[in-house]
Amino acid sequence: MEFLKNIILKKHQIKSVLFALLILNQTSAYSQSNVVSAGGSLSGAGGSASFSIGQLVFNRYTSVSHYVIEGLQQPFEIQTVAIYDQGPSENFDLSAFPNPTTDYLTLKVTNGKFEDCTYSIIDVLGNVVLSNKLSGKEHQIDLTLLPTASYFVTVYDKSKKIKTFKIIKN
């Protein structure tokens, strides 16, 4: 009888060890995978490149006229924080890009008049760090002097708030 108990115990121990090895094998198989929102590859006469959108870690290499970001890429984020009641100019369409940005941010007005529009860039503490008037349907804002952080860009039509965007400055 003791002999049968030892055989059953040994079988149970072997099953436990095999189950543990199976679990460890499955978890290590996915340890280097990453969830991304999109990706692909491009090729042409000058070379080829593959890309991923939505990854969080990256290295940036810069020369005088070009830059390359390799490895895991920065997140792509477009976030409108608030759209305010626009009254008579309901067709006002406004966008901000690129986001995240490193040097310049473009505010683009596709519907509506920009002549009376101004913008304010506000840091997370509520301080206005930049403010100016839009100079055209596509207005570039120089962010090179601002530190890396998240900011809120609010656009006004005559003193009435139109839209607020959350911008990430790398």
N, C-alpha and C positions, 0 to 999 in steps of 0.2 A: 504494500500500500504506500509506503514511504517513497518507493521508487517512482510510482505514478505521480505523486505530488511534486517531486523534483522535476520530472519531465514537463508537467503542466506549467510549473513556475519558470523553467528555462524558456519554454515557448512564449510565455507572456513577456519575459524580459527581452527576448529577441524581437518580438513585435513592437515593443516600446522603443527600442533602439532604432529599428527601421523607420518607425513613424517619426521620431525626432530627426533622423537624417533626411527624410523626405521633406519635412517642414523647413529645415535649414537650407536645403538645396533650393527650394522654391523661393525663399526670401532673398537669397543671394543672387538669384538669376535676374531679379529686377532692381538691384541696388543702384545701377548706373542709368536707369531709364529716367526720362523727364517728360512731363506733360506740357505740351506746347499748343498754342492756338492755331498755328499754321506753319508751313515751311515748304521748301522745294529746292530746286537747283536750276542754275542758269549757266549757259555756255555760249561762247562766241569766239570770234577770231582772236581776241585778246586773252582768252583763258576761260576758266570756269569757276563757279562758286556755288556753295550750298548755303542755305540760310534757314533759320528757325525764328519764329516770332512768339514771344511770350516767356522766354527763359530769363533768369534773373542775374546770372554772373557773366562778366565779360572782361576783355582786355582791349584797350584802345591804343593803336599805334598811329602816330601823326607825323606827316612830313610837311613840307612847305605848302603844298597845294592839295594834298589828299589825306584821307584818313581811312583806316580799316579797323573794324571792330570784329575781333575773332572770339571763338569759343561760344559760351552760352550768352545769348543776347539780352539786351535790356527790355523791360516790358513795354508794350505798346498800349497806351492808355489815352482814350478820348473820353473826357468826362465833363458834361455840362452840369453844373451845380444847380443853377436856377434859371428859369425863363420867366420873366415878369410880364404882367399884363401890358400889352403894347398899345392899346387904344386904337387910334385911327391907322397906325402903321403896322397892322397885323401881319403883313407879308414880309416883314423884316427878317432876313435870313443871314445869320452870322456864323462863321466858323473860325477856329483857332488851331493852327498846326505849325510845325510838328510838335507832338507831345508824346514822350518827353523831348526836350530840346537842350542844346548845349550853348548855342550862341544867339540865335535870332528866333523870334516867334512872329508868325504872320497872322494878322487878323484880316479875314476876307468877308466883305459884304457882298452878297449876290443879289439880294432883293432889298430895296429901300435906299434911302439917301444917306450918305456918310458925312455930308458937309457939317452937320450939327452934332456929330458923334465925338465923344471923348472916351478915354479908357483910364482905369486905375489898376495898378498891380499892387496887391495887398499881401503881406506875409502872413504866416499862421498866427502871429501875435496881434494882427489887426492894424499894423502900421502900413501906411501907403508908402511904397518904395519907389514907384514911378507913376507918373500921370501925364497925359498929353492928349492932343487932338488927333483924330484920324486924318491922314493926309491924302487918302485915296481909297478906292474900292479894295485894294490889297495894301495893307500897311504893315511894314516890318518894324519890330520893336527889338532894339539891341539889349540883350540880357547878359552880355559878357561881364559886366561889372557886378552882377548880382551873385551872391554865394549859392552853392548847390542847396536846393530846398524845394518845398512845395509852395506854390503861390496861387492866389485867386485873382483872376483877371475879370473885372467888371466893366462892361461897356454901357455907356449912357447916351441917350438921344435927348439933347438939351438938358439936362439934369434928371431925366427919368431913366431908371435902370431898365436895360433891355435884356441882358444875359450875363451870367457869371460862369466862368470856366475854372476848373482846377488844372493847373499847369505844373509839371515836374521839370525843374531845371537841373540837369546833370553837370 
